Amino acid sequence: MKLWKNLLGPWKWGMIFGALLIAQMCFSQEEKAQYYHLKAPDGIEIRALYKGNQNQKRILLLMFHQADSSLGEFSDLFSKFNQLGFNCLAVDLRSGKNTNGIDNQTHLNALKANLSTSYLDAFQDMEAGLKWAKQQVGKGRIFIIGSSFSASLSLRLAAEFPAFVDGLVLFSPGEYFFRLGKSAQYIQKFASKIKVPTLILSKKDEKRNWANIFEAIPTEYRHSFLPKIHIGQHGAKSLWKIYPESREYWNALTIFLTKLK
């Protein structure tokens, strides 16, 4: 007991209590996850989930899920993004269903109103999410994370609202809209207008889906990543910890986002 007291003199105890107090203050400033309800141009209510930290700079990750999914695609990723210094807003798009036990409320609202829920119909939900996010961050910065079809439409979003978007992270984009009457180069034309840092990530065998899109992005803004050890997963599910390759994706994403900060 004497040895313990000698090692931890009064000044050392003061340092420990000070550190505990600071840690408690930081923890108390963490914000609880909170749902918000936005309005699409056609009047449909859009559900979004936000989680951030008051200590963090006004930097927001705006997240859009893949097909047949919901904002639940990102729910288990919030804490890690918060630790990296980013606030998060995930949006339910009407083209979706359920992920991680979380139903897509925007999809259900659209069905109740007898409205179409195609990929292209979901673009207005993304637009509403971006405009709402911009109102919240003011002069802060917004980085978009898109997954599959929403990754592709994120290029359109950034091309049409260049003053609102500061960076793009695109998981498994592709020309997914030809069945909806769009050409096989629909997304390429938007990609050619991109003027912000853009990272494309996907499964190894998906590169052919986005190769032409990648080439259309101006050279100084485009970056890409494919896993070396495993095949990978489609969309932002690549970041889920249940998959062994998630560490590779997180490493690449962390490097990219850190440079943007």
Wavefront OBJ file of the C-alpha trace (Angstrom):
o trace
v 0.000 0.000 0.000
v 2.877 2.394 0.817
v 4.515 1.591 -2.511
v 1.264 2.397 -4.290
v 0.994 5.738 -2.463
v 4.585 6.604 -3.338
v 4.035 5.882 -7.009
v 0.856 7.942 -7.064
v 1.606 11.093 -5.107
v -0.913 13.914 -4.705
v 0.007 15.539 -8.013
v -0.398 12.272 -9.887
v -3.812 11.730 -8.333
v -4.719 15.221 -9.519
v -3.685 14.329 -13.069
v -5.793 11.170 -12.991
v -8.886 12.943 -11.701
v -8.355 15.689 -14.279
v -8.152 13.155 -17.077
v -11.303 11.437 -15.846
v -13.108 14.773 -15.720
v -12.087 15.619 -19.290
v -13.170 12.175 -20.501
v -16.518 12.606 -18.766
v -16.998 16.026 -20.382
v -16.218 14.638 -23.834
v -18.599 11.720 -23.331
v -21.358 14.034 -22.139
v -21.075 16.045 -25.370
v -21.687 12.994 -27.547
v -25.092 13.320 -29.141
v -27.606 10.514 -29.064
v -28.796 9.140 -32.381
v -31.828 11.152 -33.428
v -34.405 10.724 -36.178
v -35.405 13.636 -38.395
v -38.248 13.849 -40.884
v -37.671 15.742 -44.119
v -39.924 16.481 -47.088
v -39.324 15.318 -50.658
v -40.357 17.629 -53.531
v -43.458 15.461 -54.100
v -44.455 15.803 -50.436
v -43.410 12.356 -49.201
v -41.942 12.333 -45.700
v -38.325 11.160 -45.668
v -36.798 9.658 -42.546
v -33.164 10.318 -41.658
v -30.993 9.310 -38.709
v -28.308 11.623 -37.288
v -25.512 11.002 -34.807
v -22.582 13.274 -34.070
v -20.468 14.952 -31.415
v -20.552 18.580 -30.312
v -16.738 18.662 -30.175
v -16.387 17.801 -33.840
v -15.995 20.344 -36.587
v -18.927 20.954 -38.871
v -18.109 18.039 -41.152
v -20.963 15.753 -42.137
v -21.067 12.375 -43.822
v -24.327 12.143 -45.752
v -25.119 8.464 -46.307
v -27.338 6.797 -48.910
v -28.051 3.041 -48.912
v -28.297 0.462 -51.697
v -31.381 -1.182 -53.233
v -33.764 -3.163 -50.989
v -32.063 -1.575 -47.992
v -32.600 1.174 -45.413
v -30.585 3.580 -43.285
v -29.910 0.496 -41.161
v -27.112 -0.230 -43.624
v -25.089 2.417 -41.759
v -26.468 2.235 -38.215
v -23.593 0.118 -36.876
v -20.995 2.331 -38.589
v -21.921 5.633 -36.942
v -19.723 5.239 -33.872
v -16.597 4.518 -35.886
v -17.193 7.482 -38.176
v -17.791 9.665 -35.112
v -14.466 8.505 -33.685
v -12.792 9.558 -36.930
v -14.210 13.050 -36.416
v -17.288 12.991 -38.641
v -20.935 13.608 -37.864
v -23.316 11.271 -39.708
v -26.704 11.550 -41.378
v -28.168 8.423 -43.022
v -31.284 8.765 -45.182
v -34.043 6.284 -45.997
v -34.580 6.403 -49.764
v -37.901 5.272 -51.198
v -36.166 2.614 -53.282
v -35.469 0.223 -50.403
v -36.903 -2.180 -47.847
v -35.079 -3.357 -44.708
v -31.561 -3.798 -43.315
v -30.339 -4.849 -39.869
v -33.909 -5.044 -38.621
v -34.672 -1.419 -39.579
v -37.563 -0.922 -42.006
v -37.300 1.765 -44.649
v -39.934 4.288 -43.569
v -39.599 6.465 -46.669
v -40.326 3.418 -48.832
v -43.433 2.642 -46.774
v -44.593 6.260 -47.032
v -44.238 6.174 -50.818
v -46.193 2.908 -51.055
v -49.018 4.393 -48.978
v -49.182 7.300 -51.400
v -49.199 4.905 -54.398
v -46.000 6.462 -55.756
v -43.261 4.729 -57.718
v -40.187 3.606 -55.785
v -37.677 3.127 -58.599
v -34.014 4.070 -58.358
v -34.600 7.309 -60.227
v -37.585 8.220 -58.048
v -35.249 8.063 -55.052
v -33.085 10.868 -56.433
v -35.488 13.482 -55.087
v -35.027 11.978 -51.613
v -31.262 12.350 -51.988
v -31.679 15.940 -53.168
v -33.889 16.748 -50.175
v -31.373 15.130 -47.823
v -28.503 17.154 -49.278
v -30.361 20.469 -49.084
v -31.451 19.802 -45.498
v -27.906 18.794 -44.530
v -26.512 21.980 -46.073
v -28.872 24.057 -43.971
v -27.568 22.328 -40.852
v -23.836 22.607 -41.520
v -23.912 26.115 -42.973
v -20.348 26.890 -44.028
v -19.287 23.393 -42.960
v -18.458 20.595 -45.378
v -20.477 17.633 -46.637
v -19.025 14.351 -47.877
v -21.434 11.897 -49.479
v -21.256 8.124 -49.065
v -23.298 6.244 -51.670
v -23.970 2.529 -51.973
v -24.695 0.788 -55.302
v -27.457 2.672 -57.190
v -27.213 5.612 -54.767
v -23.446 5.749 -55.344
v -24.184 6.334 -59.020
v -26.836 8.954 -58.286
v -24.442 10.651 -55.871
v -22.390 11.595 -58.923
v -25.476 13.234 -60.397
v -26.136 14.972 -57.075
v -22.596 16.354 -56.893
v -22.738 17.455 -60.541
v -26.036 19.298 -60.091
v -25.204 20.816 -56.678
v -21.437 21.403 -56.808
v -21.533 24.103 -54.111
v -23.029 21.642 -51.607
v -20.681 18.645 -51.961
v -17.030 18.531 -50.867
v -16.186 14.866 -51.462
v -17.602 11.535 -52.643
v -17.185 7.968 -51.380
v -18.864 5.581 -53.811
v -19.346 1.881 -53.062
v -20.072 -0.245 -56.151
v -21.443 2.379 -58.561
v -22.525 1.426 -62.062
v -24.824 2.235 -64.979
v -27.891 0.705 -63.339
v -30.567 2.766 -65.094
v -30.846 1.473 -68.659
v -33.955 -0.519 -67.721
v -35.488 2.788 -66.663
v -34.963 4.309 -70.090
v -31.525 5.808 -69.529
v -28.518 5.260 -71.773
v -25.527 3.110 -70.868
v -23.556 6.351 -70.398
v -26.115 8.085 -68.175
v -23.868 8.325 -65.103
v -20.707 8.971 -67.116
v -21.954 12.382 -68.211
v -22.354 13.423 -64.575
v -19.005 11.919 -63.636
v -17.280 14.137 -66.175
v -18.506 17.211 -64.259
v -17.143 16.178 -60.865
v -14.746 18.629 -59.237
v -14.294 17.144 -55.771
v -12.131 14.252 -54.473
v -13.887 10.980 -55.285
v -13.113 7.470 -54.042
v -14.684 4.400 -55.678
v -14.590 1.090 -53.781
v -16.111 -2.257 -54.749
v -15.737 -6.006 -54.989
v -12.862 -7.211 -57.129
v -15.168 -8.488 -59.873
v -17.210 -5.277 -60.018
v -14.557 -3.032 -61.534
v -16.013 -3.545 -65.000
v -19.242 -1.952 -63.746
v -17.589 1.367 -62.928
v -14.433 1.480 -65.070
v -15.934 3.857 -67.649
v -17.462 6.026 -64.927
v -14.076 6.248 -63.224
v -12.365 7.250 -66.464
v -14.933 10.020 -66.974
v -14.052 11.660 -63.645
v -11.281 14.248 -64.107
v -7.909 12.663 -63.286
v -7.031 14.976 -60.405
v -10.165 14.011 -58.462
v -10.471 10.250 -58.954
v -9.248 7.491 -56.629
v -10.175 3.802 -56.413
v -9.744 0.797 -54.143
v -10.171 -2.965 -54.553
v -9.448 -5.456 -51.754
v -6.274 -7.497 -52.131
v -7.020 -10.476 -49.890
v -10.749 -11.180 -50.332
v -13.308 -10.694 -53.085
v -15.239 -8.102 -51.088
v -18.911 -7.190 -50.730
v -21.337 -5.217 -52.844
v -21.989 -1.689 -51.606
v -21.283 -0.175 -48.209
v -21.752 -3.583 -46.579
v -18.022 -3.885 -47.255
v -17.530 -1.932 -44.012
v -19.514 -4.332 -41.835
v -17.243 -5.964 -39.284
v -18.744 -9.406 -39.905
v -16.787 -9.511 -43.163
v -13.036 -10.232 -42.918
v -12.196 -7.770 -45.694
v -13.818 -4.863 -43.842
v -10.459 -3.892 -42.334
v -9.008 -3.337 -45.818
v -11.905 -1.094 -46.780
v -11.747 0.845 -43.522
v -8.009 1.466 -43.962
v -8.488 2.835 -47.470
v -11.486 4.918 -46.452
v -9.783 6.328 -43.354
v -6.773 7.482 -45.387
v -9.038 9.154 -47.949
v -11.284 10.897 -45.412
v -8.373 12.018 -43.234
v -6.839 13.807 -46.196
v -10.130 15.572 -46.851
v -10.360 16.877 -43.298
l 1 2 3 4 5 6 7 8 9 10 11 12 13 14 15 16 17 18 19 20 21 22 23 24 25 26 27 28 29 30 31 32 33 34 35 36 37 38 39 40 41 42 43 44 45 46 47 48 49 50 51 52 53 54 55 56 57 58 59 60 61 62 63 64 65 66 67 68 69 70 71 72 73 74 75 76 77 78 79 80 81 82 83 84 85 86 87 88 89 90 91 92 93 94 95 96 97 98 99 100 101 102 103 104 105 106 107 108 109 110 111 112 113 114 115 116 117 118 119 120 121 122 123 124 125 126 127 128 129 130 131 132 133 134 135 136 137 138 139 140 141 142 143 144 145 146 147 148 149 150 151 152 153 154 155 156 157 158 159 160 161 162 163 164 165 166 167 168 169 170 171 172 173 174 175 176 177 178 179 180 181 182 183 184 185 186 187 188 189 190 191 192 193 194 195 196 197 198 199 200 201 202 203 204 205 206 207 208 209 210 211 212 213 214 215 216 217 218 219 220 221 222 223 224 225 226 227 228 229 230 231 232 233 234 235 236 237 238 239 240 241 242 243 244 245 246 247 248 249 250 251 252 253 254 255 256 257 258 259 260 261
